[in-house]
Amino acid sequence: MLLYPSVDKLLDKIDSRYSLIMLASKRAHELDSGAKPLLDSYKSKKSVGKAFEEIAAGVLKIDPKNREMD
């Protein structure tokens, strides 16, 4: 099974695997709780996959000033 988006592409956007997982996890919980989607369409049906797609698209980032998620 191939992961979309690839880990390499995601790590181009987020500086560490730990930060990547924390960001995706928090966003997945938000999506599960009914948060508004940031993209028009997703390839993934699961919330974690959707979070990864938002990160790859550049619409979900970590604010470098306070390391909180946008």
MIFIZA-640762 format. One record per residue (C-alpha): residue in one letter; x, y, z. Coordinates in steps of 0.1 Angstrom, whole numbers, padded with zeros to 4 digits, always signed. Layout:
// residues N
AXYZ ...
This chain:
// residues 70
M+0000+0000+0000 L+0013+0034-0009 L+0008+0063+0014 Y-0006+0095+0000 P+0008+0120+0004 S+0042+0106+0009 V+0061+0110+0041 D+0089+0128+0022 K+0065+0154+0008 L+0050+0159+0043 L+0085+0163+0059 D+0092+0191+0033 K+0063+0210+0050 I+0069+0201+0087 D+0104+0199+0102 S+0101+0167+0122 R+0082+0135+0122 Y+0071+0141+0158 S+0056+0176+0149 L+0040+0161+0118 I+0022+0134+0138 M+0012+0158+0165 L-0003+0182+0140 A-0021+0155+0120 S-0034+0139+0152 K-0048+0172+0165 R-0064+0181+0132 A-0079+0146+0128 H-0096+0150+0162 E-0109+0184+0150 L-0123+0169+0118 D-0139+0140+0138 S-0155+0167+0160 G-0171+0184+0130 A-0145+0210+0121 K-0149+0226+0086 P-0127+0209+0060 L-0099+0231+0046 L-0099+0214+0011 D-0127+0210-0014 S-0120+0173-0019 Y-0099+0146-0003 K-0086+0112-0016 S-0087+0098+0019 K-0118+0088+0037 K-0101+0087+0071 S-0096+0119+0092 V-0059+0113+0096 G-0054+0110+0059 K-0074+0142+0054 A-0051+0160+0078 F-0021+0147+0060 E-0036+0160+0027 E-0042+0194+0043 I-0005+0195+0054 A+0007+0185+0020 A-0014+0212+0004 G+0001+0238+0027 V-0032+0249+0043 L-0024+0234+0076 K+0009+0246+0093 I+0026+0250+0126 D+0031+0286+0136 P+0069+0289+0142 K+0065+0317+0168 N+0046+0297+0194 R+0047+0262+0179 E+0009+0261+0180 M-0011+0249+0151 D-0028+0274+0128 
